[in-house]
Amino acid sequence: MRDDQRDYVLRSVEERGVRLVRLWFTDVLGTLKSMAISPAELENALIDGMTFDGSSIDGFSRVQESDVLAMPDADTFELLPWGDSKAPEARIFCDIHHLDGTPFEGDPRQVLRRHVKEAHEAGLTFYIAPDVEFFYFEPPVAGQLPVPIDQGGYFDLTTSDITGELRKRTIRTLEAMGIPVEYSFHEDAPGQQEIDLRHTDALTMADSMMTFRLAVREVASHENVHATFMPKPLEGLQGSGMHVHLSLFNGDDNAFFDGDDSYNLSPVAKSFMAGLLRHAAEITAVTNQTVNSYKRLVPGYEAPVHISWARNNRSGLIRVPVPKRGNPMATRIEYRAADPACNPYLAFSMLLAAGMRGVREEYELSDEADANLFEIDDDTLKNMGVEQLPQSLADALAVMEQSTLVQEALGEHIFEWFLRNKRSEWRGYKTQVTQFERDRYLQSM
C-alpha cells in the first residue's frame, strides 16, 4: 500500500468526521460481508490488517485453521452516501490473507487479483463493462408471486414513472461513490430495469458490482420497493442477465482491434473468443451459479442457449458489437450468458482465464453463426458444430468438475467448496414438488 494513499484515507476520515469505517469482502458465493471499525482503529488496520474468524464465513476456513486477516485496500476508500449525514460512514474493500501475510486461497478477490496480475505480466489490462438487469417488486409476501411495481416495457417513460426516479437516485448514489454509469432504462418485462456501467479494469469493476447491488437495494428500500437480481423471478417473462463487454488493452492500444481484418478483430481477439467458446460450458456453473439461473437460459427470452458467436446475432453466446464510427478503442466482445446473481470476482476470473487460455494456446475461432439459432432444430445445429450451454445447474457442475481450467483458475480450495455447496443446492431443489407438477399430474395419474 502506498503511504500517500494511506495518508489520504486517514486525512479524509478526520476531515469529514467519519464515525465508522466498514471493511467489505465477500464469501465464495459473492455475498457481501462487512465489519465496522472506529476511526481510531483505522491506521492499525491499514498497516497490519484486522484478524477475524474465517470459519464463520461460507467457503473460508475450517474450524481448526480459522483465523484470517482482512487487509484493507486503501484505493477503494469511499464515503457511503446513505445513512445519517451527521455520522458519516465509509467503506474499504479488503483482501483476505493468512496470518503470515500470504494470500488466502478462499478469497474470491484474491483469485481475480491473481488473474489480473498474470495478464499484466503479459502486458495486458482486462477491461469490463457490464449491462446489469434487475427487477423492482412490491414488498414480497411469503407464499405469493412477486408483484412488479409497474407494467412498463422497453424504454418506457411516463410522468409518474417511479422506476425512472429510482434509477435516477441510484445513478446519483453510484456516481457519488466513483462508479460512472453509461446508460439506464426500463427493460422489456414489467418492473425490469437495466443500468450499464462504464468500462474499467476487472478488479475495480468487481468491487463496483458489489457496491452496485447494495446501492440498488438500498435506494429501493427507502421507497418501500424490493429490488432483486434473481435471474428468473417470474414465469413467462424474460429473466435478468448481465451481458459483459470485454476488451484487452496493451498500454493505450486496444489489443482486440485490427483495422486490416474484415471484422476489425485482431488475432488476440479471435483467440480470446475461441477460448471463451471452447470453455464456455466449463465456466457456466460460476457465471450462472444458482438453480434459478437455468430457468433464464432457455429459448425464446433473448438469453443465449448456443455456444456460438456473431456480430449482431443476439441468439448466440458472444456478440461482437459494431463500434460507433469505427472507433478502434471501442472494439470489444460481449459475453451474454452471465447473470447478476454471480460472484463477480469469480465470474470475471473465469472469463479472463478461458480467454487467455485461448490466447496463449492460439485457439482457432470457429465460423460466425449469423442465423437465428432459436429457429434451427438441435440436430441441424449439431451438424453445424454448434453445442448448447448446460441446461441445469447439475449439468453445469458435471462439466465443471472435469475442467482442469476451472480447477486451476479457482484454486483447489474454492473449486472443491463450490462443487460441494452447489451439489447441496441441487439436491435440495430436486426434492421440491412444484405447482407445475401438481397441475400436470395430480388429476391425470
PyMOL commands that set and color helices and strands:
alter all, ss='L'
color gray80, all
select helices_A, chain A and resi 3-15+39-48+54-56+63-65+74-76+108-121+162-176+202-221+267-287+293-296+324-326+328-330+344-360+373-375+378-383+393-401+404-410+412-430+435-441
alter helices_A, ss='H'
color red, helices_A
select strands_A, chain A and resi 20-26+32-37+50-53+67-72+78-79+89-97+125-137+181-186+192-197+200-201+226-228+242-250+253-254+306-310+316-319+333-335
alter strands_A, ss='S'
color yellow, strands_A
deselect
rebuild
show_as cartoon
